[in-house]
């Protein structure tokens, strides 16, 4: 008698139609991006140089794909890199030059430092202390997350580093609260880290590379010197106003249930966790000493002149060395490579934008008589520069690249209009700094996104609103404070 055949139970594939629909949408967006790129290329004037036309079309493609994210951000970056190489819009050396920028190594060093800190109990200890004091409510936690980088900005001259030091605390806080899912609390806190990190570069000249570049370009091209105190005097009202406004916007944009708003049990739990950790062990102490050493090097940058990326890389080496280190090299190299690709390619896009002649074409197109006429009125000029810069910044996403690309254009426009180049360029620099809409617009956005806990789409609506608010506040600042102190 033959044995019965085993019954094979075939399970239905759950959500297969949803997956197919999702794939269809992504393919549709990919096709739309290619179509839009082709249309832009075709409608550009025939007299434009071929490399400039191609580069402008690629910039449109980059904004479209980075906004709607049909493929991972890093893959989009790699695609754009290959397209620039294949179409030879500029030389191969220029296409790859973005990856030799100190900013890329600062990002790499910052992520590795954050990884090293997370390999010790130090991050958990800081998170427990943080939550025990301020984390009893969602509002208190968000406020603390946004205020910390403002204080750090006076001492740590790199938004990338400030964000990489704060992000583990935020993630640990969410982990402890138990809201690491897709809830509004997670979105609110992580956007608080990103937006708070961006805002922290507003008033302190050394707190953002874009600020420093603007000051150097003004000095080089028109001989105008802006001091540390002058920059602070011009910008601190905007800085102070944006912190509570961004906090309120995130609270309203991501409403919470009553249960999510309060964490009354958290302080007691944090106290118990701190007791369980006991005193700082030798690994934590070594990590803390290394961090203090790095911060000391950042603080003394005016004396030794080392780029902020150098202390970060020194810290990475110290963390991995036997005896004096606090983790292993194998752990430190486990970083998100998407972030490295994003930073390098956005820089390369900016360099190619200049070298291909696309930047010159944009400058010429902005030299229309009516634009020059608008720039002759200081207050109207502020509004016009804000609008132009915010739009162009979406294309030239990296802050440093946007500043290097746009500031020379605006210096030329200011000369034609007889306007104050310092007023025009500082306004443009502030608009370049405050990038909230796209992940690639600001380093804090990139670092927060690299955690894998938040998507590009979460930035869009609050980012657009905060960009509009920032622009309105800057115009009000010009009409009042800048006028009172004689800057307008």
NUPA-566811 format. One line per 2 residues: number of its first residue (from 1); their letters; for each residue x negated, z negated, y of C-alpha. Coordinates in Angstrom, 2 decimals, m for minus. Example, Ala and Ser with C-alpha at 12.3 -4.5 7.8 and 13.67 -1.06 7.14 Angstrom:
BEGIN
1 = AS = m12.30 m7.80 m4.50 | m13.67 m7.14 m1.06;
% end
This chain:
BEGIN
1 = XX = 0.00 0.00 0.00 | m1.53 1.06 3.28;
3 = XX = m1.88 m1.50 5.97 | 0.37 m1.09 8.98;
5 = XX = m1.16 0.68 11.92 | m2.00 m1.68 14.73;
7 = XX = 0.33 m1.43 17.65 | m1.37 m0.42 20.84;
9 = XX = 0.31 m1.82 23.89 | m0.11 0.47 26.85;
11 = XX = 0.05 m1.41 30.13 | 1.38 0.52 33.10;
13 = XX = m1.10 0.99 35.90 | 0.19 m1.27 38.64;
15 = XX = 0.32 0.18 42.11 | m0.98 3.61 41.06;
17 = XX = 1.40 5.31 43.49 | 0.17 3.03 46.27;
19 = XX = m3.44 3.90 45.42 | m2.63 7.62 45.42;
21 = XX = m0.88 7.27 48.78 | m3.87 5.40 50.20;
23 = XX = m6.26 8.07 48.97 | m4.04 10.80 50.41;
25 = XX = m4.08 9.12 53.84 | m7.87 8.85 53.77;
27 = XX = m8.31 12.48 52.78 | m5.87 13.48 55.54;
29 = XX = m7.87 11.53 58.13 | m11.10 13.12 56.88;
31 = XX = m9.58 16.59 57.27 | m8.16 15.75 60.70;
33 = XX = m11.60 14.57 61.82 | m13.22 17.84 60.76;
35 = XX = m10.42 19.82 62.43 | m10.74 17.86 65.68;
37 = XX = m14.51 18.36 65.66 | m14.07 22.12 65.23;
39 = XX = m11.50 22.26 68.04 | m13.77 20.35 70.44;
41 = XX = m16.65 22.69 69.62 | m14.47 25.77 70.21;
43 = XX = m12.98 24.65 73.54 | m16.33 23.74 75.10;
45 = XX = m17.53 26.43 77.55 | m19.55 29.24 76.00;
47 = XX = m22.34 28.78 78.56 | m23.11 25.31 77.19;
49 = XX = m26.28 25.15 75.11 | m25.56 25.25 71.38;
51 = XX = m27.21 21.87 70.55 | m25.23 20.15 73.34;
53 = XX = m21.93 21.61 72.11 | m22.61 20.52 68.54;
55 = XX = m23.67 17.05 69.67 | m20.53 16.55 71.75;
57 = XX = m18.42 17.61 68.77 | m20.29 15.17 66.51;
59 = XX = m19.70 12.34 68.99 | m15.96 13.03 68.80;
61 = XX = m16.18 12.97 65.00 | m18.03 9.65 65.04;
63 = XX = m15.44 7.98 67.26 | m12.57 9.35 65.15;
65 = XX = m14.00 8.22 61.80 | m15.21 4.85 63.09;
67 = XX = m11.77 4.18 64.54 | m9.61 5.13 61.55;
69 = XX = m12.21 4.34 58.85 | m11.29 6.87 56.11;
71 = XX = m14.65 6.05 54.52 | m16.88 2.96 54.90;
73 = XX = m18.58 2.62 58.29 | m22.05 2.87 56.79;
75 = XX = m21.11 6.06 54.95 | m19.81 7.55 58.21;
77 = XX = m23.13 6.67 59.84 | m25.08 8.35 57.04;
79 = XX = m22.82 11.42 57.26 | m23.50 11.76 60.99;
81 = XX = m27.23 11.36 60.41 | m27.21 14.17 57.83;
83 = XX = m25.07 16.40 60.06 | m27.55 16.05 62.94;
85 = XX = m30.39 16.92 60.56 | m28.65 19.89 58.95;
87 = XX = m27.47 21.42 62.24 | m30.83 20.62 63.90;
89 = XX = m29.30 19.54 67.20 | m32.62 17.84 68.01;
91 = XX = m35.90 17.41 66.17 | m36.05 15.44 62.93;
93 = XX = m38.20 12.81 64.62 | m35.53 12.10 67.24;
95 = XX = m32.76 11.92 64.63 | m34.67 9.26 62.71;
97 = XX = m36.02 7.49 65.82 | m33.08 5.09 66.04;
99 = XX = m34.37 3.30 62.97 | m37.67 2.51 64.70;
101 = XX = m35.94 0.62 67.49 | m36.66 m3.13 67.83;
103 = XX = m32.88 m3.69 67.89 | m32.64 m2.55 64.27;
105 = XX = m35.30 m5.03 63.20 | m33.61 m7.75 65.21;
107 = XX = m30.42 m7.08 63.26 | m32.32 m7.11 59.96;
109 = XX = m34.17 m10.30 60.87 | m31.02 m11.99 62.09;
111 = XX = m29.10 m11.23 58.90 | m31.99 m12.43 56.76;
113 = XX = m32.26 m15.64 58.78 | m28.55 m16.27 58.30;
115 = XX = m29.01 m15.68 54.58 | m31.88 m18.16 54.49;
117 = XX = m29.88 m20.83 56.29 | m26.98 m20.31 53.89;
119 = XX = m29.33 m20.88 50.94 | m29.79 m24.48 52.11;
121 = XX = m27.19 m27.25 52.59 | m27.91 m27.07 56.34;
123 = XX = m25.10 m24.60 57.12 | m22.60 m26.71 55.19;
125 = XX = m23.77 m29.85 56.95 | m23.35 m28.24 60.38;
127 = XX = m19.92 m26.94 59.40 | m18.79 m30.39 58.20;
129 = XX = m19.93 m32.05 61.44 | m18.34 m29.25 63.46;
131 = XX = m15.01 m29.50 61.69 | m14.96 m33.28 61.70;
133 = XX = m15.18 m33.25 65.49 | m13.25 m30.16 66.62;
135 = XX = m11.60 m28.54 63.64 | m8.46 m30.63 63.44;
137 = XX = m6.42 m27.73 64.83 | m6.61 m23.95 64.95;
139 = XX = m6.79 m24.01 68.74 | m9.65 m26.51 68.74;
141 = XX = m11.57 m24.61 66.09 | m11.21 m21.29 67.93;
143 = XX = m12.20 m22.85 71.26 | m15.33 m24.36 69.71;
145 = XX = m16.26 m21.10 68.00 | m16.05 m19.31 71.36;
147 = XX = m17.82 m21.93 73.47 | m20.89 m22.41 71.25;
149 = XX = m22.38 m18.93 71.96 | m21.86 m19.42 75.70;
151 = XX = m24.17 m22.44 75.57 | m26.60 m20.64 73.26;
153 = XX = m26.84 m17.70 75.66 | m29.05 m19.71 78.02;
155 = XX = m31.57 m20.36 75.26 | m31.28 m17.53 72.72;
157 = XX = m31.80 m14.11 74.37 | m30.09 m11.98 71.73;
159 = XX = m26.39 m11.68 70.93 | m27.32 m10.65 67.39;
161 = XX = m29.10 m13.93 66.76 | m26.40 m16.03 68.41;
163 = XX = m23.78 m14.38 66.24 | m25.76 m14.62 63.00;
165 = XX = m26.28 m18.33 63.56 | m22.59 m18.92 64.30;
167 = XX = m20.99 m16.67 61.68 | m21.96 m18.84 58.67;
169 = XX = m20.41 m21.87 60.41 | m17.17 m19.98 60.99;
171 = XX = m17.05 m18.71 57.39 | m17.83 m22.18 56.07;
173 = XX = m15.05 m23.61 58.24 | m12.55 m21.11 56.86;
175 = XX = m13.80 m21.79 53.36 | m13.20 m25.50 53.79;
177 = XX = m9.76 m24.98 55.29 | m8.87 m22.59 52.47;
179 = XX = m7.91 m19.63 54.66 | m10.42 m17.03 53.51;
181 = XX = m7.64 m14.68 52.45 | m6.03 m12.11 54.72;
183 = XX = m4.23 m14.64 56.87 | m4.06 m14.65 60.66;
185 = XX = m6.31 m17.71 60.89 | m9.22 m15.82 59.35;
187 = XX = m8.69 m12.82 61.65 | m8.39 m15.04 64.71;
189 = XX = m11.54 m17.04 64.01 | m13.73 m14.06 63.06;
191 = XX = m12.62 m12.11 66.12 | m13.37 m15.27 68.10;
193 = XX = m16.95 m15.13 66.81 | m17.24 m11.43 67.76;
195 = XX = m15.55 m11.62 71.16 | m17.22 m14.92 72.04;
197 = XX = m20.61 m13.44 71.19 | m19.97 m10.44 73.42;
199 = XX = m18.71 m12.51 76.35 | m21.77 m14.77 76.08;
201 = XX = m23.98 m11.95 77.36 | m22.13 m11.59 80.67;
203 = XX = m23.71 m14.02 83.14 | m27.21 m14.63 81.77;
205 = XX = m29.41 m11.63 82.46 | m31.65 m12.28 79.44;
207 = XX = m28.71 m12.82 77.08 | m28.04 m9.10 76.55;
209 = XX = m30.45 m6.20 76.17 | m28.11 m4.00 78.22;
211 = XX = m28.48 m6.34 81.20 | m32.28 m6.15 81.04;
213 = XX = m32.26 m2.37 80.69 | m29.98 m2.00 83.72;
215 = XX = m32.24 m4.17 85.87 | m35.34 m2.24 84.75;
217 = XX = m33.73 1.18 85.36 | m32.60 0.16 88.86;
219 = XX = m36.12 m0.99 89.66 | m37.73 2.15 88.22;
221 = XX = m35.42 4.78 89.73 | m34.37 3.32 93.09;
223 = XX = m36.70 0.34 93.63 | m33.90 m2.25 93.59;
225 = XX = m34.91 m5.58 92.02 | m32.18 m7.84 90.62;
227 = XX = m33.34 m11.36 89.88 | m32.12 m13.72 87.17;
229 = XX = m30.22 m15.82 89.72 | m28.72 m12.78 91.45;
231 = XX = m27.32 m11.49 88.16 | m25.81 m14.89 87.43;
233 = XX = m24.33 m15.09 90.94 | m22.68 m11.68 90.62;
235 = XX = m21.20 m12.17 87.15 | m20.47 m15.84 86.40;
237 = XX = m16.82 m15.77 87.68 | m16.03 m12.95 85.23;
239 = XX = m17.78 m14.88 82.45 | m15.84 m18.08 83.11;
241 = XX = m12.51 m16.25 83.34 | m12.88 m14.25 80.11;
243 = XX = m13.53 m17.23 77.81 | m10.07 m18.88 78.13;
245 = XX = m8.32 m15.51 78.38 | m9.87 m14.24 75.13;
247 = XX = m9.01 m17.57 73.46 | m5.38 m17.32 74.60;
249 = XX = m5.13 m13.65 73.58 | m6.27 m14.39 70.02;
251 = XX = m3.93 m17.38 69.74 | m0.98 m15.18 70.76;
253 = XX = m2.01 m12.06 68.86 | m2.36 m13.92 65.55;
255 = XX = 0.55 m16.40 65.38 | 0.25 m19.15 62.79;
257 = XX = 2.78 m21.15 60.86 | 3.08 m24.85 61.67;
259 = XX = 1.15 m25.64 58.52 | m1.71 m23.36 59.59;
261 = XX = m1.94 m24.78 63.11 | m3.01 m28.31 62.20;
263 = XX = m5.49 m29.71 59.70 | m4.87 m33.48 59.93;
265 = XX = m6.62 m34.15 56.63 | m9.74 m32.24 57.59;
267 = XX = m11.63 m34.97 59.46 | m11.42 m37.40 56.55;
269 = XX = m12.45 m34.68 54.10 | m15.40 m33.70 56.26;
271 = XX = m16.51 m37.32 56.43 | m16.47 m37.53 52.64;
273 = XX = m18.38 m34.28 52.28 | m21.02 m35.49 54.71;
275 = XX = m21.41 m38.66 52.67 | m21.76 m36.63 49.49;
277 = XX = m24.49 m34.54 51.05 | m26.45 m37.67 51.91;
279 = XX = m29.48 m37.52 54.16 | m31.16 m34.22 54.98;
281 = XX = m33.38 m33.13 52.11 | m36.82 m31.55 52.48;
283 = XX = m35.42 m28.02 52.10 | m33.04 m28.54 55.02;
285 = XX = m35.78 m30.11 57.14 | m38.09 m27.14 56.55;
287 = XX = m35.26 m24.76 57.45 | m34.50 m26.73 60.61;
289 = XX = m38.16 m26.77 61.67 | m38.38 m22.99 61.18;
291 = XX = m35.20 m22.43 63.24 | m36.48 m24.69 66.03;
293 = XX = m39.77 m22.78 66.02 | m37.94 m19.44 66.30;
295 = XX = m35.74 m20.71 69.13 | m38.85 m22.04 70.90;
297 = XX = m40.43 m18.59 70.72 | m37.26 m17.01 72.09;
299 = XX = m37.16 m19.55 74.91 | m40.79 m18.88 75.86;
301 = XX = m40.48 m15.08 75.81 | m41.52 m14.78 79.50;
303 = XX = m44.90 m16.30 78.60 | m45.83 m14.41 75.42;
305 = XX = m43.76 m11.23 75.95 | m42.74 m10.84 72.31;
307 = XX = m39.53 m8.91 71.70 | m36.80 m11.18 70.19;
309 = XX = m37.11 m9.27 66.93 | m40.66 m10.57 66.44;
311 = XX = m39.77 m14.30 66.25 | m36.85 m13.39 63.97;
313 = XX = m39.18 m11.59 61.56 | m41.71 m14.43 61.77;
315 = XX = m38.90 m16.80 60.79 | m38.01 m14.60 57.82;
317 = XX = m41.62 m14.70 56.61 | m41.82 m18.49 57.01;
319 = XX = m38.55 m18.97 55.12 | m39.86 m16.99 52.15;
321 = XX = m43.37 m18.49 51.92 | m44.09 m20.99 49.12;
323 = XX = m44.27 m24.70 50.02 | m43.30 m24.28 53.70;
325 = XX = m40.29 m22.00 53.12 | m36.71 m22.94 52.30;
327 = XX = m35.57 m20.04 50.09 | m36.88 m17.08 48.10;
329 = XX = m37.61 m13.50 49.12 | m35.17 m12.17 46.51;
331 = XX = m32.36 m14.08 48.23 | m33.37 m13.03 51.75;
333 = XX = m33.22 m9.30 51.00 | m29.58 m9.51 49.88;
335 = XX = m28.18 m8.34 53.21 | m25.51 m5.80 54.13;
337 = XX = m27.28 m2.44 54.43 | m24.21 m0.92 56.10;
339 = XX = m25.14 m2.85 59.23 | m28.66 m1.42 59.26;
341 = XX = m27.30 2.12 58.92 | m24.75 1.54 61.68;
343 = XX = m27.31 0.24 64.16 | m29.93 2.89 63.41;
345 = XX = m27.54 5.85 63.52 | m25.76 4.75 66.71;
347 = XX = m29.16 4.53 68.41 | m30.11 7.96 67.05;
349 = XX = m26.81 9.38 68.31 | m27.65 8.13 71.79;
351 = XX = m31.15 9.61 71.72 | m29.81 12.93 70.43;
353 = XX = m27.09 12.82 73.11 | m29.84 12.79 75.75;
355 = XX = m32.28 15.22 74.15 | m29.68 17.84 73.18;
357 = XX = m28.59 18.25 76.80 | m25.14 16.76 76.17;
359 = XX = m25.83 13.88 78.59 | m26.78 16.31 81.35;
361 = XX = m23.57 18.27 80.78 | m21.51 15.07 81.02;
363 = XX = m23.33 14.17 84.24 | m22.62 17.60 85.72;
365 = XX = m18.96 17.41 84.72 | m18.70 14.03 86.43;
367 = XX = m20.17 15.45 89.65 | m16.86 17.01 90.65;
369 = XX = m16.06 16.71 94.33 | m13.08 14.42 93.82;
371 = XX = m15.14 11.98 91.73 | m17.89 11.87 94.34;
373 = XX = m15.21 11.27 96.97 | m13.78 8.35 94.98;
375 = XX = m17.22 6.76 94.69 | m17.59 6.61 98.48;
377 = XX = m15.08 3.73 98.59 | m16.77 0.66 97.02;
379 = XX = m13.66 m0.92 95.49 | m12.30 2.37 94.17;
381 = XX = m15.79 3.15 92.88 | m15.75 m0.03 90.78;
383 = XX = m12.45 1.00 89.18 | m13.60 4.59 88.55;
385 = XX = m16.91 3.51 87.01 | m15.13 1.04 84.73;
387 = XX = m12.75 3.73 83.45 | m15.48 6.34 82.94;
389 = XX = m17.85 3.91 81.25 | m15.27 2.44 78.87;
391 = XX = m14.30 5.95 77.75 | m17.88 7.18 77.32;
393 = XX = m18.90 3.93 75.62 | m16.51 4.77 72.80;
395 = XX = m18.66 7.85 72.16 | m22.10 6.36 72.83;
397 = XX = m21.19 3.20 70.96 | m24.42 1.19 70.92;
399 = XX = m24.73 m0.91 74.09 | m28.43 m0.21 74.66;
401 = XX = m27.96 3.51 74.08 | m24.90 3.59 76.33;
403 = XX = m26.84 1.88 79.12 | m29.87 4.15 78.77;
405 = XX = m27.57 7.19 78.71 | m25.11 6.28 81.45;
407 = XX = m27.13 4.33 84.04 | m29.32 7.31 85.05;
409 = XX = m26.16 9.43 85.35 | m24.52 6.84 87.61;
411 = XX = m27.66 6.45 89.74 | m27.49 10.20 90.40;
413 = XX = m23.78 10.05 91.19 | m24.30 7.08 93.54;
415 = XX = m26.97 9.03 95.42 | m24.63 12.01 95.87;
417 = XX = m21.80 9.74 97.08 | m23.98 7.57 99.29;
419 = XX = m22.81 4.52 97.31 | m24.72 1.35 96.47;
421 = XX = m26.48 2.09 93.15 | m26.73 m1.63 92.30;
423 = XX = m22.96 m2.06 92.61 | m22.28 1.07 90.55;
425 = XX = m24.82 0.29 87.84 | m24.02 m3.40 87.38;
427 = XX = m20.35 m2.46 87.03 | m21.27 0.16 84.42;
429 = XX = m23.53 m2.31 82.62 | m20.72 m4.88 82.37;
431 = XX = m18.39 m2.21 80.96 | m21.04 m1.22 78.40;
433 = XX = m21.51 m4.85 77.36 | m17.82 m5.61 76.85;
435 = XX = m17.07 m3.42 73.86 | m14.20 m4.89 71.86;
437 = XX = m12.35 m1.89 70.40 | m14.74 m0.34 67.87;
439 = XX = m16.96 m2.30 65.50 | m19.96 m0.24 66.60;
441 = XX = m19.44 m0.96 70.31 | m21.14 m4.36 70.24;
443 = XX = m23.67 m6.10 68.01 | m21.46 m9.19 67.47;
445 = XX = m18.70 m6.88 66.21 | m21.11 m5.24 63.77;
447 = XX = m22.40 m8.55 62.43 | m18.94 m10.04 61.96;
449 = XX = m17.73 m6.84 60.28 | m20.76 m6.93 57.96;
451 = XX = m19.39 m10.14 56.43 | m16.83 m7.97 54.65;
453 = XX = m14.07 m10.36 55.71 | m12.49 m8.26 58.47;
455 = XX = m11.71 m4.57 58.93 | m12.08 m2.20 61.88;
457 = XX = m8.29 m2.02 62.35 | m8.15 m5.73 63.24;
459 = XX = m10.30 m5.07 66.32 | m8.15 m2.31 67.78;
461 = XX = m5.12 m3.94 69.47 | m6.78 m7.17 70.72;
463 = XX = m9.82 m5.08 71.66 | m7.81 m2.68 73.80;
465 = XX = m5.97 m5.55 75.51 | m9.18 m7.49 76.23;
467 = XX = m10.87 m4.33 77.55 | m7.99 m3.81 79.99;
469 = XX = m8.09 m7.46 81.05 | m11.86 m7.31 81.55;
471 = XX = m11.45 m4.22 83.76 | m8.70 m5.83 85.87;
473 = XX = m10.75 m9.02 86.28 | m13.82 m7.02 87.34;
475 = XX = m11.82 m5.19 90.01 | m10.42 m8.52 91.24;
477 = XX = m13.95 m9.95 91.20 | m15.15 m7.06 93.36;
479 = XX = m12.25 m7.42 95.79 | m12.85 m11.14 96.27;
481 = XX = m16.09 m12.75 95.11 | m18.38 m9.74 95.52;
483 = XX = m16.93 m9.14 98.98 | m17.43 m12.78 99.99;
485 = XX = m21.09 m12.85 98.93 | m21.82 m9.44 100.49;
487 = XX = m22.37 m7.50 97.27 | m19.45 m5.11 97.86;
% end
